[in-house]
Amino acid sequence: MRPWQHVAQEAQEHRDASIARVQPEVPQLPPNLPTNVINIPHETLGRDEIRITEMTPEGLLGMLASGNLTATAVTRAFLRRAALAQKLTNCITELLVERALARARYLDDYYIQQGKPLGPLHGLPVSVKEHIGMEGLSLNAGYVAWWGKTGEEDARVLQILWRAGAVFHARTTQPQTLMHLETDSNLYGVTVNPYNRDVSAGGSSGGEGSIRSPAANNGIYGLKPTAFRVPTDGWSSTMPGADPIATVIGPLSTSLTGIKLFMQTVLASKPWLSEPALPPFPWNPFQIGPKRPLKIAILWHDNVVMPHPPITRALHALASKLKTIPNITVVDWEPHLHDEAWAIISSLYFTDGGAEDAAAIAASGEPWRPLTKWIIKENPCVKRLGMQEFFYWQEEREAYRKEYAKVWNGTATARDDQTGELEGVVDVILCPAGPGVAPSHNTAKYWGYTSQWNLLDYPALVFPVCKVDAEVDRAERGYKPMNDVDRDHWKLYDPKKFDGLPVSLQLVGRRFEDEKVVAVLEYLKEVIRLPFVEFP
């Protein structure tokens, strides 16, 4: 058996060779980078490259559709920006230089010959988390032993995006086991946050894939859709077919419109015709205007872990502004047994007791990463379930989902006598996207603000609000923790270290109300001018 270090070196050399093929070559950076590298692209790339790579997806697509930009020019700019991003944050597993440029040239030729874009995503560069399969490319789920595995074909969601005109230019990092709120592996090391290299970019993706944690940590938008709305055929993980907690694929974007474009494009292709597990639900536009009553409930905390001061400040700032909008009613949301929800979901994450993950790690001799050890070996809920135990936890899951539905229905103010339809029910929940902003490395050990909605299979949309202000967001003196987990988490807060980091929140809707969640945020952005500060 080859030493795992040799395999990791091969993976990194493959990545570095792909970056070296980017032309013009990205300049070498000084060995001692600043903690905050968010502005280095402006000091390193050309003016046109900055202009192109900092357009919103919808702005970029408009320029491509009008012929004011070519797909080749856009692809070259994004390849150089991705190469630089790797040097700054360690977020890339490989750049698809030749594939991307060949695709861009094809799209430019098509535009010249046909006089129109190939599809709604014509020329749009899209980066892809590495565990989403691409034909002939590595499909390793963060395990050294799986480095030699390759995708037999592009994952179904990528096939859809390709037919719509997308250009796949980069593949991005993932953690060992895919089960971290951080991105670190023995293949590539740790992906860091561009706002502060001493904190996490989120996980289980170095900026994309697991959606809400990386979106929140980096101050962008991310939608976790209801399960089975977006096709999942063609990705890599342990225990394929075991889905007591359904996993999802969703978009991250620098704009909310980019999120909507992704969902519209994917669902317009009718993916349920090829993947029968998907319900035949197209994307149905949902409109919210000043005359439509909107009821928003605020979850201030989950009765397990109190969010750090910047998160609470952001919630209060939004609540104050929402209360000034005539058609919006703001109420408090009482968390219903969120500690029990964690016991259920963490019992169902590894129904084999983590045996397959442990075997994949052992196959190469690679060491366990700290957060892998924490979620599997140190998690008291992880054990091999017998058949009856497995049935028990699935029944608990369904019972909890029914209880939560009852709680949500209980927010209604009336019921129509003829139809029985509830009136005045809460439309969405506004809540933290995590217990704090981007945490220090290897400390992301509280999942409750995201796993809660995974268990319930509710769509959840993360969005940027503001940034940490060390002078304002001071630690509360004399805070009395609710429990040991809360105490441990509260100790992690460091206003000086976190100063300037993005502060993000989350909107949550009921199952299959993805369109409503997006529409609510569209309306809020319009009436209260989110975010409150400029990003990046």
C-alpha positions in Angstrom: 0.0 0.0 0.0 1.3 3.4 -0.9 1.9 5.8 2.0 -1.1 8.1 2.2 1.3 11.1 2.1 2.4 10.1 -1.4 -1.2 10.0 -2.6 -1.9 13.4 -1.1 1.3 14.7 -2.8 0.1 13.4 -6.1 -3.3 15.1 -5.6 -1.7 18.4 -4.8 0.7 18.2 -7.7 -2.2 17.5 -10.0 -4.0 20.5 -8.7 -0.9 22.7 -9.0 -0.2 21.6 -12.5 -3.7 22.5 -13.5 -3.2 26.0 -12.1 0.1 26.4 -13.8 -1.7 26.0 -17.2 -3.7 29.2 -16.6 -2.4 32.0 -18.9 -1.3 34.6 -18.2 0.2 33.1 -15.1 -1.0 34.4 -11.8 1.9 36.3 -10.1 3.6 34.8 -7.1 2.4 36.1 -3.8 4.5 37.0 -0.8 5.1 34.1 1.7 3.6 36.0 4.6 0.1 36.9 3.5 -2.1 39.3 5.6 -4.9 37.8 7.7 -7.5 39.4 5.5 -6.9 38.7 1.8 -10.3 39.9 0.4 -8.8 42.8 -1.5 -5.7 41.2 -2.9 -7.4 40.3 -6.2 -7.7 44.1 -6.8 -4.0 44.4 -6.3 -3.1 41.5 -8.6 -5.6 41.1 -11.4 -6.3 43.3 -14.4 -9.1 45.9 -14.4 -11.2 43.9 -16.9 -10.7 40.7 -14.9 -12.0 42.4 -11.8 -14.9 43.9 -13.6 -15.9 40.6 -15.1 -15.4 38.4 -12.0 -17.3 40.8 -9.7 -20.4 41.1 -11.8 -23.5 39.4 -10.5 -24.5 36.2 -12.4 -27.5 38.0 -13.9 -25.3 41.0 -15.0 -22.8 38.7 -16.5 -25.4 36.7 -18.4 -26.9 39.9 -19.7 -23.5 41.0 -21.1 -23.0 37.6 -22.7 -26.5 37.5 -24.2 -26.0 40.9 -25.8 -22.6 40.0 -27.2 -20.8 42.7 -25.1 -18.7 39.9 -23.6 -17.5 36.6 -25.1 -17.6 33.4 -23.2 -13.8 33.0 -23.8 -13.0 36.4 -22.2 -15.2 35.5 -19.2 -13.8 32.1 -18.8 -10.2 33.3 -18.9 -11.0 35.9 -16.2 -12.6 33.4 -14.0 -9.8 30.9 -14.4 -7.3 33.5 -13.3 -9.4 34.6 -10.4 -9.8 30.9 -9.3 -6.1 30.4 -9.5 -5.5 33.4 -7.3 -8.2 32.2 -4.9 -6.4 28.9 -4.5 -3.2 30.7 -3.5 -5.1 32.8 -1.0 -7.5 30.3 0.6 -6.6 26.7 -0.6 -10.1 26.2 -2.1 -9.4 24.4 -5.4 -8.8 20.8 -6.2 -8.2 21.3 -9.9 -8.9 23.9 -12.6 -10.4 22.6 -15.8 -8.4 24.9 -18.1 -8.6 23.1 -21.4 -12.2 21.8 -20.9 -13.4 25.3 -19.9 -11.7 27.1 -22.8 -12.9 24.6 -25.4 -16.4 25.0 -24.1 -16.2 28.7 -24.1 -14.9 28.7 -27.8 -17.8 26.4 -28.7 -20.3 28.8 -27.1 -18.8 31.8 -28.9 -19.0 30.0 -32.2 -22.6 29.1 -31.5 -23.5 32.7 -30.7 -21.8 33.9 -33.9 -23.6 31.3 -36.1 -27.0 31.4 -34.4 -27.1 35.0 -33.3 -28.4 34.0 -29.9 -27.2 32.4 -26.6 -27.3 28.6 -26.4 -29.4 28.7 -23.3 -30.2 30.6 -20.1 -26.8 30.1 -18.6 -24.8 30.8 -21.8 -21.2 31.3 -20.9 -21.7 31.4 -17.1 -18.7 30.0 -15.2 -19.8 27.5 -12.6 -17.5 25.9 -10.0 -18.4 22.5 -8.7 -17.7 20.7 -5.4 -15.4 17.8 -6.0 -17.7 15.1 -4.7 -20.2 15.9 -7.5 -19.2 13.6 -10.3 -17.6 14.7 -13.6 -16.7 12.2 -16.3 -13.2 11.0 -16.0 -12.3 13.2 -13.0 -11.5 12.2 -9.4 -14.5 11.3 -7.2 -13.1 10.8 -3.7 -15.4 12.3 -1.1 -12.4 13.5 0.8 -10.8 10.1 1.4 -7.2 9.5 0.4 -8.0 5.8 -0.5 -10.6 7.0 -3.0 -8.2 9.3 -4.9 -8.1 6.9 -7.8 -11.8 6.7 -8.3 -13.3 8.7 -11.2 -16.8 9.7 -12.3 -18.3 7.6 -15.1 -20.4 10.5 -16.3 -21.3 14.0 -15.3 -23.8 14.1 -12.4 -27.3 14.7 -13.6 -27.5 18.3 -12.2 -24.3 19.1 -14.2 -25.8 17.7 -17.4 -28.7 20.1 -16.9 -26.5 23.1 -16.3 -24.3 22.1 -19.3 -27.3 22.0 -21.7 -28.3 25.4 -20.4 -24.9 26.8 -21.5 -22.8 26.7 -18.3 -19.0 26.5 -18.3 -17.4 24.3 -15.6 -14.1 25.9 -14.8 -13.1 24.8 -11.3 -13.6 22.0 -8.8 -13.5 22.8 -5.1 -12.5 21.3 -1.8 -14.4 19.0 0.5 -13.5 17.6 4.0 -12.7 14.1 5.0 -16.1 12.1 5.2 -18.0 15.2 3.9 -19.3 15.6 7.4 -17.7 18.7 8.8 -18.8 22.3 9.2 -15.2 23.0 8.1 -13.3 22.0 4.9 -10.2 20.1 5.7 -8.8 16.8 4.4 -5.5 14.9 4.3 -5.6 15.3 0.5 -5.5 19.1 0.3 -5.3 20.5 3.9 -7.5 23.3 5.3 -9.5 25.8 3.3 -9.4 29.2 4.9 -11.7 32.2 5.0 -10.7 35.2 2.8 -11.9 37.7 5.4 -9.7 36.1 8.0 -7.4 33.2 7.2 -7.4 32.1 10.8 -11.1 31.1 10.6 -13.2 28.6 8.7 -14.6 29.0 5.2 -17.3 26.6 6.2 -18.2 23.1 5.3 -18.6 20.5 4.2 -17.3 22.6 1.3 -14.6 25.1 0.8 -17.0 27.7 -0.3 -19.8 25.7 -1.9 -21.8 22.4 -1.8 -23.1 22.2 1.7 -24.6 25.5 1.1 -25.5 27.3 4.3 -22.4 27.1 6.4 -20.0 28.3 3.6 -22.6 30.9 2.4 -22.9 32.3 5.9 -19.1 32.3 6.6 -18.3 34.1 3.3 -21.2 36.5 3.1 -22.9 35.2 0.0 -26.3 33.6 -0.7 -27.1 29.9 -0.4 -30.3 27.8 -0.7 -30.8 24.4 0.8 -33.8 23.3 -1.2 -36.4 20.8 -0.1 -35.0 17.3 -0.6 -35.6 15.8 -4.0 -36.2 19.0 -5.8 -32.7 19.1 -7.4 -31.4 15.8 -8.8 -28.6 14.1 -6.8 -27.6 11.2 -9.1 -23.9 11.1 -9.7 -22.2 12.2 -6.5 -19.8 10.3 -4.2 -20.3 9.4 -0.5 -20.2 6.5 1.9 -23.4 4.4 2.4 -25.0 5.3 -0.9 -28.7 4.5 -0.8 -29.0 5.0 2.9 -31.0 8.2 3.2 -32.8 8.4 6.6 -31.8 12.0 6.4 -32.1 13.0 2.7 -29.1 15.0 1.4 -29.5 17.7 -1.1 -27.7 19.7 -3.8 -28.2 23.4 -4.0 -26.6 26.6 -5.2 -24.4 29.3 -3.8 -24.2 32.7 -5.5 -23.0 36.2 -5.0 -26.6 37.3 -5.7 -30.1 36.2 -4.8 -31.1 36.3 -8.5 -28.3 33.7 -9.1 -30.0 31.4 -6.7 -33.3 31.8 -8.5 -31.7 31.3 -11.9 -30.2 28.0 -10.8 -33.5 26.6 -9.5 -35.5 27.8 -12.5 -33.0 26.3 -14.9 -32.8 23.0 -13.1 -36.5 22.5 -12.7 -37.4 23.8 -16.2 -35.6 20.7 -17.5 -38.1 18.4 -15.8 -35.5 16.3 -14.0 -38.1 14.0 -12.6 -38.5 12.4 -16.0 -34.9 11.0 -15.6 -34.7 10.7 -11.8 -38.0 9.1 -10.7 -37.5 9.9 -7.0 -38.0 13.6 -7.7 -41.6 14.9 -7.5 -42.9 16.6 -10.7 -42.8 20.1 -9.2 -41.7 22.9 -11.6 -40.5 26.2 -10.2 -43.7 28.2 -9.6 -43.0 32.0 -9.3 -44.3 33.4 -6.0 -45.0 37.1 -5.8 -45.0 39.2 -2.7 -46.0 42.9 -2.8 -47.0 45.6 -0.3 -50.7 44.5 -0.3 -50.0 40.9 0.7 -49.9 40.3 4.4 -46.6 38.6 5.5 -46.0 37.1 8.9 -42.4 36.5 9.9 -41.5 34.6 13.1 -38.1 35.3 14.7 -36.2 32.4 16.3 -33.8 34.3 18.7 -32.2 31.1 19.9 -32.9 27.4 20.0 -32.9 26.9 23.8 -29.6 25.0 23.4 -26.9 27.5 22.3 -27.2 31.2 22.5 -25.9 32.9 19.3 -22.9 35.2 19.6 -23.5 38.9 19.9 -23.1 39.8 16.2 -25.9 37.3 15.3 -28.3 38.7 17.9 -27.5 42.2 16.8 -28.4 41.3 13.2 -31.6 39.7 14.3 -32.6 42.8 16.3 -31.7 45.1 13.4 -33.9 43.2 11.0 -36.7 42.9 13.5 -36.7 46.7 14.0 -36.9 47.4 10.3 -39.5 44.7 9.6 -41.8 46.2 12.2 -41.9 49.5 10.2 -43.3 47.8 7.0 -47.1 48.0 7.0 -47.9 44.5 5.5 -45.4 42.6 7.8 -46.3 41.2 11.1 -43.4 40.1 13.3 -43.8 37.5 16.1 -41.5 35.4 18.2 -40.9 31.7 17.3 -40.7 29.3 20.3 -38.2 26.5 19.5 -39.8 23.1 20.0 -37.4 20.6 21.5 -34.4 21.4 19.3 -32.2 19.4 21.6 -34.2 16.3 20.9 -34.0 17.1 17.2 -30.2 16.8 17.4 -30.4 13.4 19.1 -32.6 12.1 16.3 -30.6 13.4 13.4 -27.2 12.5 14.8 -28.5 9.0 15.4 -29.5 8.7 11.8 -26.4 10.3 10.2 -24.2 7.2 10.7 -26.6 4.2 11.0 -23.7 1.8 10.6 -21.9 3.4 13.6 -19.5 5.1 11.2 -18.0 1.7 10.1 -17.9 2.5 6.4 -16.2 5.9 7.0 -13.7 4.3 9.3 -13.0 1.6 6.7 -12.4 4.3 4.0 -10.0 6.1 6.3 -8.2 2.9 7.3 -7.8 1.8 3.7 -5.1 4.4 3.1 -3.7 4.7 6.7 -4.5 8.4 6.7 -5.1 10.0 10.1 -8.5 11.0 11.4 -9.0 14.8 11.0 -10.1 16.5 14.3 -13.7 17.1 13.3 -14.1 13.7 11.8 -13.1 12.2 15.1 -15.5 14.5 16.9 -18.6 13.8 14.8 -18.1 10.0 14.7 -15.9 8.8 17.6 -16.9 11.4 20.2 -20.6 11.7 19.3 -22.6 9.6 21.8 -25.5 9.2 19.4 -23.3 7.4 16.8 -23.6 3.6 17.0 -24.4 0.7 14.7 -28.2 0.4 14.7 -30.0 -2.9 14.6 -33.1 -3.2 12.4 -35.5 -2.4 15.3 -33.3 0.5 16.5 -33.2 1.9 13.0 -37.0 1.7 12.7 -37.3 3.3 16.2 -35.3 6.4 15.1 -37.1 6.7 11.8 -40.4 6.7 13.8 -39.0 9.4 16.1 -38.1 11.4 13.1 -41.6 11.3 11.7 -43.2 11.9 15.1 -41.0 15.0 15.5 -41.9 16.3 12.0 -45.5 16.0 12.9 -45.0 17.8 16.2 -43.2 20.7 14.4 -45.9 20.9 11.8 -48.5 21.2 14.6 -46.4 24.0 16.2 -46.3 25.8 12.9 -50.0 25.4 12.3 -50.6 26.7 15.7 -49.4 30.1 14.6 -52.6 30.6 12.6 -55.1 33.2 13.7 -58.2 31.7 12.1 -59.4 28.8 9.9 -61.7 29.2 6.9 -65.0 27.6 7.8 -65.6 26.2 4.3 -62.2 25.1 3.1 -60.5 24.5 6.5 -57.5 26.5 5.2 -55.4 28.1 7.9 -55.3 31.9 8.0 -52.7 34.2 9.5 -50.1 31.4 9.7 -46.4 32.2 9.9 -44.9 32.4 6.4 -41.3 32.0 7.2 -38.9 31.8 10.2 -36.0 34.2 10.5 -33.2 32.7 12.5 -29.4 32.4 12.9 -27.6 30.5 10.1 -25.2 29.2 12.8 -24.3 29.9 16.5 -21.8 32.5 15.4 -19.9 33.9 12.5 -17.1 31.9 10.8 -15.4 30.1 13.7 -11.8 29.3 14.4 -10.4 26.2 12.8 -11.6 22.9 14.3 -14.1 24.5 16.6 -17.3 24.1 14.5 -19.0 21.6 16.8 -22.6 22.9 17.1 -24.7 22.1 14.1 -28.2 22.8 15.5 -29.0 25.9 13.5 -28.6 24.0 10.2 -29.3 20.4 11.1 -32.6 21.3 12.6 -34.0 22.2 9.2 -32.3 19.1 7.6 -34.2 16.9 10.0 -37.5 18.7 9.1 -36.6 18.9 5.4 -37.5 22.6 5.3 -36.0 24.8 2.6 -33.6 27.3 4.1 -32.0 30.4 2.5 -28.8 32.1 3.9 -28.1 35.7 3.1 -25.6 38.4 4.3 -26.7 41.1 6.6 -23.8 43.0 8.1 -20.3 42.5 9.5 -18.8 42.1 13.0 -17.9 45.3 14.7 -15.6 44.6 17.6 -16.5 47.9 19.4 -20.3 47.2 19.2 -20.4 43.4 19.4 -18.7 43.0 22.8 -19.0 39.8 24.8 -21.8 39.9 27.3 -20.3 40.0 30.8 -21.8 37.6 33.3 -23.7 35.5 30.8 -25.1 32.4 32.4 -25.0 29.5 29.9 -28.1 27.3 29.4 -26.0 24.1 29.5 -22.5 22.8 29.0 -22.7 23.0 25.2 -23.7 26.6 25.4 -20.9 27.3 27.9 -18.3 25.8 25.6 -19.6 27.6 22.6 -19.7 31.0 24.4 -16.0 30.7 25.2 -15.2 30.6 21.5 -16.4 34.2 21.0 -13.5 36.7 20.4 -14.8 40.1 19.0 -11.3 41.2 18.1 -10.5 38.1 16.1 -13.9 38.1 14.4 -13.9 41.8 13.6 -15.0 42.4 10.0 -16.3 38.9 9.4 -19.7 38.6 7.5 -22.8 38.2 9.6 -25.5 36.2 7.9 -29.0 35.0 8.8 -31.4 32.4 7.5 -35.0 32.3 6.2 -36.8 29.0 6.7 -40.0 27.8 5.0 -42.2 24.7 5.1 -41.5 21.8 2.8 -41.8 22.5 -0.9 -42.2 26.2 -0.2 -38.8 27.0 -1.7 -40.3 29.6 -4.0 -41.9 31.4 -1.1 -38.7 31.6 0.8 -36.9 33.1 -2.1 -39.7 35.5 -2.8 -39.8 36.7 0.8 -36.1 37.5 0.7 -36.5 39.3 -2.6 -39.2 41.5 -1.0 -37.2 42.1 2.1 -34.1 43.2 0.1 -36.4 45.7 -1.7 -38.1 47.2 1.4 -35.4 47.2 4.0 -32.3 47.4 1.7 -30.4 44.2 2.6 -27.5 43.8 3.2 -26.9 46.8 5.5 -23.2 47.0 4.5 -21.3 46.5 1.3 -20.0 43.0 0.4 -17.3 42.0 0.0 
